[in-house]
Amino acid sequence: MMDRRARSWLQACAALGLALTLAGPAQAESDSGGGLPVEQVEKIVREYLMREPEIIYQALEELQRRQADAAAERQRTAVAANRAQLFEQSIDPVAGNPDGNVTVVEFFDYQCQYCRRVVPALQALLKEDQKLKLVFKEFPILGEASVTAARASLAARAQDRYLPFHLALMGARDLSLDAIMRLAESVGLDTERLASDMRSPEIEAQIQANYALAHELGIEGTPAFVVGDELIPGAVEKARLAQLIEEARTGCATC
């Protein structure tokens, strides 16, 4: 519940904004001998808002709706402008059908608990949908351990072990370098080669490119998904992801 001081503040702001909107033409008319003076307009507005305070909440709800619609449109525009970087980068790790007719792009961090929670849903969707392609965008934003894990996972591509290593990292409690190397060995990676490949400037460039792309799209946290022309921040239930995939496949969000 909103306390009385906050409510009074909102009422005052709303009254002032509406009064200023109305007072502009009113003052001009008053100066020429017609219309209401500013003081009378303010009094009318104040009395109306005190009598009908729910109008403030209705206005705030409408403002939030318009802001959300505007943000969604900006994101769709950003997705359209960055389709090649999202869906067609040959350096990005991929799971599922590389020639699938629908692509899901995931921005994630190995230390993100919400990213870990969606792993079973993503794996189930890949198993159930033979025409689905999943693109992994390493987006390490939760500290140095996240960056180290991202470097290691990308380096595993050179040994064709990205996916099993990715899944192992997603289930790991310890992401220290020693623990990462033990995990790497457990999934069949040559750890000496991995350590060398992790220092590759190409891997650093790929991570930096992911940061830049996330910034362009307005992504600030993990996980974040792109399906079709939609950007979906946060963890998503399997059923919702399946719905978004079907909408992208059919091209109809309202069918």
C-alpha positions in Angstrom: 0.0 0.0 0.0 1.1 3.5 -0.7 1.6 5.7 2.4 -0.2 9.0 2.8 2.9 11.1 2.1 3.6 9.3 -1.2 -0.1 9.6 -2.2 -0.1 13.3 -1.4 3.1 13.8 -3.4 1.6 12.1 -6.4 -1.5 14.1 -6.1 0.5 17.3 -5.9 2.6 16.3 -9.0 -0.5 15.4 -11.0 -2.3 18.5 -10.0 0.6 20.7 -10.9 1.1 19.0 -14.2 -2.5 19.3 -15.2 -2.7 22.8 -13.9 0.3 23.9 -15.9 -1.2 22.3 -19.0 -4.5 24.1 -18.6 -3.1 27.3 -17.3 -1.0 28.1 -20.4 -4.0 28.8 -22.7 -6.0 30.0 -19.7 -3.4 32.6 -18.8 -3.2 33.8 -22.4 -7.0 34.2 -22.6 -7.0 35.9 -19.2 -4.4 38.4 -20.4 -6.7 39.4 -23.2 -9.8 39.7 -21.0 -11.2 36.2 -21.3 -10.8 32.7 -19.8 -10.0 31.6 -16.2 -7.1 32.9 -14.2 -4.3 30.5 -13.2 -5.3 30.4 -9.6 -8.9 29.3 -10.4 -7.7 26.6 -12.7 -5.4 25.3 -10.0 -8.2 25.3 -7.5 -10.5 23.4 -9.9 -7.8 20.8 -10.6 -7.0 20.4 -6.9 -10.6 19.9 -5.9 -11.2 17.4 -8.7 -8.2 15.3 -7.8 -9.1 15.3 -4.1 -12.6 14.1 -5.1 -11.4 11.6 -7.7 -7.9 10.5 -6.5 -8.1 7.2 -8.4 -7.5 9.2 -11.6 -3.9 9.4 -10.5 -3.5 5.7 -10.5 -5.2 5.3 -13.8 -2.9 7.9 -15.3 0.2 6.1 -13.9 -1.0 2.8 -15.2 -1.5 4.3 -18.6 1.9 5.9 -18.5 3.5 2.5 -17.6 1.6 0.8 -20.4 2.8 3.3 -22.9 6.4 3.1 -21.6 6.3 -0.7 -21.8 4.9 -0.6 -25.4 7.6 1.9 -26.4 10.3 -0.2 -24.9 9.1 -3.3 -26.6 9.0 -1.5 -30.0 12.6 -0.2 -29.4 13.7 -3.8 -28.7 12.0 -5.2 -31.8 13.7 -2.5 -33.9 17.1 -3.3 -32.3 16.6 -7.1 -33.0 15.7 -6.4 -36.6 18.8 -4.2 -37.0 21.1 -6.8 -35.5 19.7 -10.0 -37.0 23.0 -11.0 -38.6 24.9 -10.7 -35.3 22.2 -12.6 -33.5 21.4 -15.4 -35.8 24.1 -15.8 -38.4 27.5 -15.6 -36.6 29.4 -18.7 -37.5 31.6 -18.4 -34.4 28.7 -18.8 -32.0 28.2 -22.2 -30.4 25.0 -23.9 -31.5 22.9 -26.7 -30.2 20.0 -28.6 -31.9 19.5 -28.4 -35.6 22.0 -25.9 -37.2 19.6 -25.6 -40.1 16.5 -25.3 -38.0 13.7 -23.1 -39.1 13.4 -21.3 -35.8 16.4 -20.0 -33.8 16.4 -19.2 -30.1 19.3 -17.0 -28.9 20.3 -17.1 -25.3 22.5 -14.6 -23.5 23.7 -16.2 -20.2 26.2 -16.2 -17.4 27.5 -19.4 -15.8 27.1 -18.0 -12.3 23.5 -16.9 -13.0 21.1 -19.2 -11.0 18.2 -18.3 -13.3 20.3 -19.3 -16.3 20.9 -22.7 -14.6 17.2 -23.1 -14.0 16.2 -22.9 -17.6 18.8 -25.5 -18.8 16.4 -28.5 -18.4 13.6 -26.6 -20.3 16.0 -25.8 -23.2 17.3 -29.3 -23.4 13.8 -30.7 -23.4 12.8 -28.3 -26.2 15.8 -29.3 -28.3 14.9 -33.0 -27.8 11.2 -32.5 -28.7 11.7 -30.1 -31.6 13.9 -31.4 -34.3 13.7 -28.1 -36.2 14.9 -25.9 -33.4 18.3 -24.2 -33.4 19.8 -22.8 -30.1 22.5 -20.1 -30.3 24.6 -19.5 -27.2 25.8 -16.0 -26.4 28.3 -16.0 -23.6 27.5 -12.8 -21.6 29.7 -13.0 -18.4 28.5 -10.1 -16.2 28.8 -11.6 -12.7 32.5 -11.3 -12.0 35.8 -12.7 -13.0 34.8 -16.3 -12.5 32.1 -15.8 -15.1 34.6 -14.4 -17.5 37.0 -17.4 -16.9 34.2 -19.9 -17.5 33.1 -18.1 -20.6 36.6 -18.2 -22.0 37.0 -21.9 -21.2 33.6 -22.8 -22.8 34.4 -20.9 -26.0 37.8 -22.5 -26.1 36.2 -25.9 -25.9 34.7 -25.4 -29.4 38.2 -26.0 -30.9 38.0 -29.6 -29.5 34.3 -30.0 -30.5 33.3 -30.4 -26.9 31.4 -27.2 -26.3 27.9 -28.6 -25.4 29.0 -31.2 -22.8 31.4 -28.7 -21.2 28.7 -26.0 -21.2 26.2 -28.3 -19.4 28.9 -29.4 -16.9 29.7 -25.7 -16.2 26.0 -24.9 -15.7 25.8 -27.6 -13.1 29.0 -26.7 -11.3 29.1 -25.1 -7.8 32.8 -24.1 -8.1 34.0 -22.0 -11.0 37.6 -21.5 -9.9 40.1 -22.1 -12.6 41.2 -25.4 -11.0 37.6 -26.6 -10.8 37.0 -25.6 -14.4 40.0 -27.6 -15.6 38.8 -30.6 -13.6 35.4 -30.4 -15.3 37.1 -30.0 -18.7 39.1 -33.2 -18.2 35.9 -35.0 -17.1 34.2 -34.3 -20.4 37.3 -35.3 -22.5 39.0 -32.0 -23.1 42.8 -31.7 -23.5 43.3 -29.2 -20.6 46.7 -28.0 -21.8 45.3 -27.1 -25.2 42.2 -25.6 -23.5 44.3 -23.3 -21.3 46.2 -22.1 -24.3 43.1 -21.5 -26.4 41.5 -19.6 -23.6 44.1 -16.8 -24.1 43.2 -16.5 -27.7 42.5 -12.9 -28.8 39.6 -14.2 -30.9 37.8 -15.4 -27.8 38.3 -12.0 -26.1 36.9 -10.3 -29.2 33.9 -12.6 -29.2 33.1 -11.8 -25.6 33.5 -8.1 -26.2 31.2 -8.4 -29.3 28.6 -10.1 -27.1 28.8 -7.2 -24.6 28.3 -4.7 -27.4 25.4 -6.6 -28.9 23.7 -6.9 -25.5 24.1 -3.1 -25.1 22.5 -2.5 -28.5 19.6 -4.6 -27.5 19.2 -3.1 -24.1 20.0 -6.4 -22.3 21.2 -5.7 -18.8 20.8 -9.1 -17.0 20.8 -12.8 -17.6 19.2 -14.8 -19.0 17.8 -13.1 -21.9 16.3 -14.7 -25.0 15.6 -13.6 -28.6 13.0 -15.6 -30.5 11.9 -14.3 -33.8 11.7 -10.6 -33.4 11.0 -10.7 -29.7 13.4 -10.1 -26.9 12.4 -11.8 -23.6 14.4 -10.8 -20.5 14.6 -13.2 -17.5 14.0 -16.8 -17.0 11.1 -18.2 -19.1 9.0 -21.3 -18.5 9.2 -24.1 -21.0 5.6 -23.6 -22.1 6.1 -19.9 -22.8 9.3 -20.6 -24.8 7.5 -23.3 -26.8 4.7 -20.8 -27.5 7.2 -18.2 -28.7 8.9 -20.7 -30.9 5.6 -21.7 -32.5 4.7 -18.1 -33.1 8.0 -17.4 -34.7 7.6 -20.5 -36.9 4.1 -19.6 -38.1 4.6 -15.9 -38.2 1.4 -15.4 -36.1 1.4 -14.2 -32.5 -2.4 -14.1 -32.3 -3.5 -17.3 -34.1 
